[in-house]
Amino acid sequence: MQPRALLLTAKAARRSLASATPTAVTLIRALSSASHTNPPPSPDLTPDQIRRIGERTKSQLEDHLKLKTEVPAYSLDPSAPAGPVDANHIRRKRLLYRSKQRGWLEVDLLLGSWAAENVFTLTVAECDEYEKLLNQETIDIFNIINGAMPPPVELEGSKILKRLQEYAMSSPFGKASARTYETVKDRTGMI
């Protein structure tokens, strides 16, 4: 692969992953380090500038992929005891947010309501499985859950996917009932 193509691939990988899995982090780091050690030639930049750009980009990427546990006081529950914030709790809140904010109403409602009821009771391994599902494209998630598309290799045999499919088939929002829709939205805290 040409250095310029490698750099573009690394940039695309960084943009596409909002919350990366350990495998994806390894891939992104490999792509990033390769593009910084062998930068594309540029007549406008000196080698020192290219090196500094590479160091800065690598630092920004590592900061972006790190799970933040320092949060402003205004975003914490005032009734919660004071002390450090649990990284596991932050991860679960991130999973919940990503479930509710997919950008497609049907998937927002389906994943958001399921996550509101289940994400805080999942084991760490189940959170990993669920995160693999959330890393898929929204249209693919919808098609995988309703069975119109087979799951990707990393989700084959997933217990979480099976639970989500069962939840979807149980008609959690009723049969085109506005009242049921409102009830589920209220119960799960979806606005």
C-alpha distance (Angstrom), angle and dihedral (degrees) to the residues before:
residue distance angle dihedral
M1 . . .
Q2 3.79 . .
P3 3.84 116.2 .
R4 3.80 92.0 -117.1
A5 3.82 92.2 51.0
L6 3.81 89.5 47.8
L7 3.80 90.5 52.6
L8 3.81 91.3 50.0
T9 3.83 90.4 48.0
A10 3.80 90.9 51.4
K11 3.80 91.1 49.3
A12 3.81 91.6 49.6
A13 3.80 91.2 48.7
R14 3.80 91.5 51.0
R15 3.81 92.6 49.2
S16 3.78 95.4 47.5
L17 3.79 99.2 53.2
A18 3.78 115.9 70.7
S19 3.77 92.5 171.3
A20 3.76 113.4 16.2
T21 3.78 128.2 -151.5
P22 3.82 118.6 -132.5
T23 3.82 90.4 -100.2
A24 3.80 91.4 51.0
V25 3.80 91.0 47.3
T26 3.81 89.6 54.2
L27 3.80 91.1 49.0
I28 3.81 93.2 47.8
R29 3.79 92.0 47.2
A30 3.80 91.2 49.7
L31 3.79 91.6 49.3
S32 3.79 92.5 44.7
S33 3.78 95.7 47.8
A34 3.80 91.4 46.6
S35 3.79 91.9 51.5
H36 3.81 91.7 47.7
T37 3.79 95.8 47.5
N38 3.79 92.1 48.4
P39 3.83 104.5 28.6
P40 3.78 120.5 -175.2
P41 3.79 114.3 -97.4
S42 3.77 114.2 -99.1
P43 3.80 125.8 -175.8
D44 3.81 90.9 -157.0
L45 3.81 98.8 53.2
T46 3.78 130.4 63.5
P47 3.82 119.0 -133.5
D48 3.82 88.9 -108.7
Q49 3.81 91.2 54.6
I50 3.80 91.2 49.0
R51 3.83 90.3 50.1
R52 3.82 91.8 49.7
I53 3.81 91.5 47.5
G54 3.79 89.5 50.8
E55 3.81 92.9 49.5
R56 3.80 92.0 47.9
T57 3.81 93.1 47.2
K58 3.79 91.5 49.0
S59 3.81 91.0 49.3
Q60 3.82 91.8 49.2
L61 3.80 91.8 48.7
E62 3.79 93.1 50.5
D63 3.81 90.4 48.3
H64 3.81 91.0 48.5
L65 3.80 93.9 51.2
K66 3.80 95.0 45.6
L67 3.81 115.2 100.2
K68 3.78 105.3 -116.3
T69 3.80 114.7 -134.2
E70 3.79 97.1 170.8
V71 3.77 107.2 88.8
P72 3.80 130.9 170.6
A73 3.79 115.6 -97.9
Y74 3.82 92.3 -119.3
S75 3.80 91.0 64.0
L76 3.81 93.8 54.8
D77 3.78 126.4 90.6
P78 3.83 105.7 -99.2
S79 3.81 91.0 -147.5
A80 3.83 92.5 55.2
P81 3.80 118.0 99.9
A82 3.80 116.3 -98.0
G83 3.78 118.1 -103.8
P84 3.77 141.6 81.2
V85 3.78 118.9 -23.2
D86 3.78 116.1 -113.4
A87 3.83 111.5 -116.3
N88 3.81 89.9 -150.1
H89 3.81 90.3 56.4
I90 3.81 91.3 49.1
R91 3.80 90.3 50.5
R92 3.80 91.1 52.0
K93 3.80 91.1 48.9
R94 3.80 88.9 50.7
L95 3.83 90.2 51.1
L96 3.79 89.6 49.8
Y97 3.81 92.1 49.7
R98 3.81 92.5 47.4
S99 3.80 88.6 50.2
K100 3.80 94.0 52.8
Q101 3.81 97.1 40.8
R102 3.81 105.9 53.2
G103 3.80 95.2 125.8
W104 3.78 96.3 -121.0
L105 3.80 114.4 91.3
E106 3.81 97.5 -142.2
V107 3.79 93.2 50.8
D108 3.82 92.4 41.0
L109 3.79 90.1 55.5
L110 3.78 96.2 42.0
L111 3.80 98.5 45.0
G112 3.80 94.4 32.6
S113 3.79 95.0 53.7
W114 3.82 92.5 43.2
A115 3.81 92.2 47.8
A116 3.81 93.1 47.3
E117 3.79 89.0 56.5
N118 3.82 99.0 38.9
V119 3.79 117.2 18.5
F120 3.82 96.4 84.4
T121 3.82 91.5 53.6
L122 3.82 97.0 49.1
T123 3.79 121.0 109.6
V124 3.80 118.8 -120.2
A125 3.83 90.2 -101.9
E126 3.81 90.1 51.0
C127 3.82 89.8 49.4
D128 3.81 87.8 53.7
E129 3.83 90.1 51.9
Y130 3.80 91.7 47.1
E131 3.80 91.1 48.7
K132 3.81 89.8 53.5
L133 3.79 87.6 56.3
L134 3.82 92.2 47.8
N135 3.82 89.7 52.1
Q136 3.82 89.1 65.9
E137 3.79 122.9 92.0
T138 3.81 112.9 -87.2
I139 3.81 94.7 -117.2
D140 3.80 89.5 49.9
I141 3.82 91.4 50.7
F142 3.79 89.9 53.2
N143 3.80 92.6 47.9
I144 3.81 93.4 45.1
I145 3.80 93.0 50.0
N146 3.80 94.9 47.9
G147 3.82 91.5 44.5
A148 3.82 97.0 -115.4
M149 3.80 89.8 120.8
P150 3.81 131.0 31.8
P151 3.79 115.4 -113.8
P152 3.80 118.5 -101.9
V153 3.80 117.4 -101.1
E154 3.82 93.7 -96.2
L155 3.83 90.4 57.7
E156 3.81 99.5 43.4
G157 3.80 109.4 123.9
S158 3.81 92.2 9.7
K159 3.80 112.5 161.4
I160 3.80 90.5 -157.2
L161 3.80 91.4 54.6
K162 3.81 89.8 49.7
R163 3.82 90.4 50.9
L164 3.81 90.8 49.2
Q165 3.81 91.6 49.2
E166 3.80 91.0 50.1
Y167 3.81 89.7 48.2
A168 3.81 91.7 50.5
M169 3.82 92.3 48.0
S170 3.81 90.9 51.2
S171 3.84 89.0 70.1
P172 3.82 95.2 -123.0
F173 3.81 90.4 -173.9
G174 3.77 96.6 45.5
K175 3.76 125.9 -124.0
A176 3.81 102.6 -45.6
S177 3.79 92.0 -50.2
A178 3.79 116.3 155.4
R179 3.82 90.0 -161.8
T180 3.83 93.1 55.4
Y181 3.79 89.8 45.3
E182 3.83 90.9 54.4
T183 3.81 91.9 45.4
V184 3.81 93.1 52.9
K185 3.81 92.0 45.6
D186 3.82 90.9 51.5
R187 3.83 93.6 44.9
T188 3.82 94.0 50.6
G189 3.82 97.0 40.9
M190 3.78 95.4 -115.9
I191 3.77 113.3 153.3
